[in-house]
Amino acid sequence: MIRVLLGAATLAVTSAVVIVSASAANYAPPPPGTPLYGPLVTAPPAGEVAPTDAPAGYHYVWVYSYDHHGYRGHWEAERNS
């Protein structure tokens, strides 16, 4: 009896995971530039200056883009042109 109960529970959990995965695949990610974690920050906060330790051939610019925390304003190294 326990084997039947465990089999049914496993089937129910597996079915739920498949259904959730299939429905999550239907959602497109938000377009770039969509603020997800607060207001759009187009300029650095007052008093904040760019880091001075850029690698050779690069400089820092303030950008509002995606990083591992989501969309937010941050300093990003950009290649000198």
N, CA and C atoms as a LAMMPS dump frame, in Angstrom:
ITEM: TIMESTEP
0
ITEM: NUMBER OF ATOMS
243
ITEM: BOX BOUNDS ff ff ff
-5.0000000000000000e+02 5.0000000000000000e+02
-5.0000000000000000e+02 5.0000000000000000e+02
-5.0000000000000000e+02 5.0000000000000000e+02
ITEM: ATOMS id mol type element x y z
1 1 1 N 0.823 -1.195 0
2 1 2 C 0 0 0
3 1 3 C 0.869 1.261 0
4 2 1 N 1.963 1.213 0.777
5 2 2 C 2.848 2.378 0.84
6 2 3 C 3.502 2.597 -0.517
7 3 1 N 3.834 1.513 -1.209
8 3 2 C 4.447 1.633 -2.525
9 3 3 C 3.5 2.334 -3.506
10 4 1 N 2.229 2.028 -3.455
11 4 2 C 1.236 2.677 -4.323
12 4 3 C 1.114 4.147 -3.964
13 5 1 N 1.084 4.46 -2.678
14 5 2 C 0.975 5.845 -2.218
15 5 3 C 2.211 6.651 -2.643
16 6 1 N 3.401 6.09 -2.469
17 6 2 C 4.618 6.785 -2.888
18 6 3 C 4.675 6.954 -4.404
19 7 1 N 4.22 5.961 -5.131
20 7 2 C 4.177 6.06 -6.591
21 7 3 C 3.236 7.167 -7.053
22 8 1 N 2.075 7.261 -6.418
23 8 2 C 1.105 8.311 -6.763
24 8 3 C 1.654 9.694 -6.404
25 9 1 N 2.324 9.808 -5.258
26 9 2 C 2.902 11.088 -4.851
27 9 3 C 4.012 11.506 -5.813
28 10 1 N 4.841 10.556 -6.221
29 10 2 C 5.908 10.859 -7.175
30 10 3 C 5.329 11.308 -8.51
31 11 1 N 4.296 10.647 -8.968
32 11 2 C 3.639 11.027 -10.214
33 11 3 C 3.033 12.422 -10.108
34 12 1 N 2.428 12.74 -8.974
35 12 2 C 1.829 14.063 -8.781
36 12 3 C 2.891 15.159 -8.779
37 13 1 N 3.987 14.944 -8.099
38 13 2 C 5.061 15.943 -8.048
39 13 3 C 5.684 16.116 -9.427
40 14 1 N 5.949 15.017 -10.113
41 14 2 C 6.531 15.087 -11.45
42 14 3 C 5.605 15.827 -12.403
43 15 1 N 4.315 15.542 -12.339
44 15 2 C 3.343 16.233 -13.193
45 15 3 C 3.318 17.722 -12.896
46 16 1 N 3.369 18.092 -11.631
47 16 2 C 3.352 19.505 -11.258
48 16 3 C 4.594 20.228 -11.78
49 17 1 N 5.748 19.607 -11.681
50 17 2 C 6.987 20.214 -12.182
51 17 3 C 6.918 20.395 -13.696
52 18 1 N 6.416 19.415 -14.404
53 18 2 C 6.303 19.515 -15.862
54 18 3 C 5.334 20.626 -16.253
55 19 1 N 4.22 20.735 -15.571
56 19 2 C 3.224 21.77 -15.886
57 19 3 C 3.785 23.154 -15.607
58 20 1 N 4.441 23.338 -14.479
59 20 2 C 5.02 24.642 -14.146
60 20 3 C 6.124 25.003 -15.132
61 21 1 N 6.957 24.057 -15.505
62 21 2 C 8.03 24.322 -16.471
63 21 3 C 7.464 24.703 -17.832
64 22 1 N 6.426 24.017 -18.257
65 22 2 C 5.828 24.321 -19.559
66 22 3 C 5.188 25.706 -19.56
67 23 1 N 4.548 26.088 -18.475
68 23 2 C 3.924 27.409 -18.447
69 23 3 C 4.967 28.509 -18.311
70 24 1 N 6.075 28.247 -17.613
71 24 2 C 7.125 29.25 -17.472
72 24 3 C 7.811 29.502 -18.81
73 25 1 N 7.858 28.519 -19.68
74 25 2 C 8.497 28.691 -20.982
75 25 3 C 7.71 29.639 -21.876
76 26 1 N 6.438 29.871 -21.56
77 26 2 C 5.605 30.76 -22.367
78 26 3 C 5.808 32.226 -22.044
79 27 1 N 6.477 32.545 -20.954
80 27 2 C 6.679 33.93 -20.559
81 27 3 C 7.986 34.443 -21.131
82 28 1 N 7.912 35.525 -21.883
83 28 2 C 9.12 36.127 -22.449
84 28 3 C 9.779 37.004 -21.389
85 29 1 N 11.104 37.126 -21.413
86 29 2 C 11.772 38.027 -20.474
87 29 3 C 11.421 39.48 -20.81
88 30 1 N 11.505 40.367 -19.839
89 30 2 C 11.177 41.763 -20.122
90 30 3 C 12.185 42.365 -21.097
91 31 1 N 11.764 43.343 -21.889
92 31 2 C 12.701 43.958 -22.839
93 31 3 C 13.819 44.69 -22.11
94 32 1 N 14.99 44.808 -22.729
95 32 2 C 16.104 45.517 -22.089
96 32 3 C 15.7 46.946 -21.71
97 33 1 N 16.177 47.368 -20.569
98 33 2 C 15.874 48.715 -20.097
99 33 3 C 14.65 48.792 -19.223
100 34 1 N 13.926 47.684 -19.051
101 34 2 C 12.744 47.685 -18.197
102 34 3 C 13.18 47.692 -16.742
103 35 1 N 12.814 48.729 -15.984
104 35 2 C 13.223 48.732 -14.574
105 35 3 C 12.461 47.674 -13.782
106 36 1 N 13.192 46.776 -13.162
107 36 2 C 12.571 45.727 -12.368
108 36 3 C 12.744 45.953 -10.873
109 37 1 N 13.783 46.666 -10.489
110 37 2 C 14.102 46.811 -9.076
111 37 3 C 14.183 48.272 -8.664
112 38 1 N 13.277 49.084 -9.147
113 38 2 C 13.271 50.478 -8.75
114 38 3 C 13.22 51.4 -9.947
115 39 1 N 13.333 52.698 -9.695
116 39 2 C 13.215 53.668 -10.772
117 39 3 C 14.418 53.642 -11.716
118 40 1 N 14.203 54.13 -12.925
119 40 2 C 15.264 54.234 -13.917
120 40 3 C 16.268 55.278 -13.464
121 41 1 N 17.533 54.893 -13.332
122 41 2 C 18.586 55.796 -12.861
123 41 3 C 19.523 56.053 -14.034
124 42 1 N 19.398 57.242 -14.657
125 42 2 C 20.188 57.527 -15.852
126 42 3 C 21.488 58.241 -15.547
127 43 1 N 21.68 58.698 -14.328
128 43 2 C 22.914 59.375 -13.933
129 43 3 C 23.345 58.842 -12.573
130 44 1 N 24.639 58.852 -12.295
131 44 2 C 25.083 58.354 -10.99
132 44 3 C 24.549 59.221 -9.861
133 45 1 N 24.359 58.654 -8.688
134 45 2 C 23.906 59.438 -7.542
135 45 3 C 24.867 60.592 -7.252
136 46 1 N 24.35 61.632 -6.659
137 46 2 C 25.161 62.816 -6.369
138 46 3 C 26.382 62.43 -5.536
139 47 1 N 27.542 62.921 -5.959
140 47 2 C 28.775 62.671 -5.229
141 47 3 C 29.481 61.383 -5.59
142 48 1 N 28.849 60.507 -6.371
143 48 2 C 29.494 59.241 -6.73
144 48 3 C 30.36 59.458 -7.973
145 49 1 N 31.591 59.003 -7.907
146 49 2 C 32.512 59.155 -9.029
147 49 3 C 32.888 57.787 -9.57
148 50 1 N 33.324 57.77 -10.821
149 50 2 C 33.697 56.512 -11.464
150 50 3 C 34.93 55.922 -10.797
151 51 1 N 35.008 54.603 -10.724
152 51 2 C 36.225 53.971 -10.204
153 51 3 C 37.423 54.347 -11.068
154 52 1 N 38.594 54.364 -10.479
155 52 2 C 39.802 54.762 -11.206
156 52 3 C 40.664 53.579 -11.607
157 53 1 N 40.251 52.377 -11.289
158 53 2 C 41.081 51.194 -11.556
159 53 3 C 40.659 50.429 -12.813
160 54 1 N 40.286 51.153 -13.875
161 54 2 C 39.882 50.496 -15.121
162 54 3 C 41.082 49.784 -15.755
163 55 1 N 40.849 48.65 -16.378
164 55 2 C 41.939 47.952 -17.067
165 55 3 C 42.504 48.819 -18.198
166 56 1 N 43.705 48.518 -18.623
167 56 2 C 44.337 49.282 -19.7
168 56 3 C 43.458 49.247 -20.947
169 57 1 N 43.222 50.417 -21.546
170 57 2 C 42.409 50.502 -22.749
171 57 3 C 40.923 50.629 -22.483
172 58 1 N 40.518 50.764 -21.226
173 58 2 C 39.113 50.878 -20.862
174 58 3 C 38.899 52.093 -19.963
175 59 1 N 37.655 52.55 -19.894
176 59 2 C 37.25 53.583 -18.942
177 59 3 C 35.848 53.215 -18.445
178 60 1 N 35.447 53.772 -17.309
179 60 2 C 34.137 53.454 -16.737
180 60 3 C 33.102 54.464 -17.172
181 61 1 N 31.895 53.978 -17.47
182 61 2 C 30.751 54.821 -17.787
183 61 3 C 29.567 54.36 -16.942
184 62 1 N 28.656 55.286 -16.639
185 62 2 C 27.451 54.961 -15.888
186 62 3 C 26.416 54.435 -16.86
187 63 1 N 25.906 53.251 -16.63
188 63 2 C 24.901 52.642 -17.502
189 63 3 C 23.738 52.141 -16.658
190 64 1 N 22.596 52.038 -17.288
191 64 2 C 21.443 51.402 -16.666
192 64 3 C 21.157 50.176 -17.504
193 65 1 N 21.58 49.023 -17.019
194 65 2 C 21.419 47.798 -17.786
195 65 3 C 21.346 46.613 -16.832
196 66 1 N 21.31 45.434 -17.403
197 66 2 C 21.166 44.204 -16.624
198 66 3 C 22.523 43.728 -16.127
199 67 1 N 22.578 43.392 -14.863
200 67 2 C 23.722 42.661 -14.335
201 67 3 C 23.159 41.529 -13.482
202 68 1 N 23.968 40.877 -12.704
203 68 2 C 23.485 39.707 -11.967
204 68 3 C 22.461 40.045 -10.884
205 69 1 N 22.203 41.335 -10.633
206 69 2 C 21.165 41.735 -9.679
207 69 3 C 19.867 42.125 -10.374
208 70 1 N 19.844 42.169 -11.686
209 70 2 C 18.683 42.636 -12.441
210 70 3 C 19.023 43.944 -13.135
211 71 1 N 18.015 44.659 -13.599
212 71 2 C 18.242 45.944 -14.241
213 71 3 C 18.491 46.997 -13.183
214 72 1 N 19.603 47.707 -13.309
215 72 2 C 19.919 48.769 -12.363
216 72 3 C 21.052 49.622 -12.917
217 73 1 N 21.229 50.806 -12.32
218 73 2 C 22.317 51.675 -12.709
219 73 3 C 23.607 51.227 -12.043
220 74 1 N 24.707 51.238 -12.798
221 74 2 C 25.991 50.826 -12.244
222 74 3 C 27.111 51.29 -13.172
223 75 1 N 28.328 51.256 -12.658
224 75 2 C 29.499 51.596 -13.463
225 75 3 C 29.896 50.378 -14.274
226 76 1 N 30.231 50.594 -15.532
227 76 2 C 30.624 49.485 -16.397
228 76 3 C 31.849 49.903 -17.216
229 77 1 N 32.814 49.023 -17.328
230 77 2 C 34.017 49.309 -18.103
231 77 3 C 33.683 49.27 -19.6
232 78 1 N 34.156 50.281 -20.313
233 78 2 C 33.91 50.368 -21.753
234 78 3 C 35.247 50.591 -22.453
235 79 1 N 35.428 49.963 -23.606
236 79 2 C 36.688 50.07 -24.339
237 79 3 C 36.861 51.484 -24.881
238 80 1 N 38.067 51.992 -24.753
239 80 2 C 38.371 53.314 -25.324
240 80 3 C 38.296 53.236 -26.844
241 81 1 N 37.8 54.301 -27.46
242 81 2 C 37.703 54.279 -28.924
243 81 3 C 38.72 55.176 -29.575
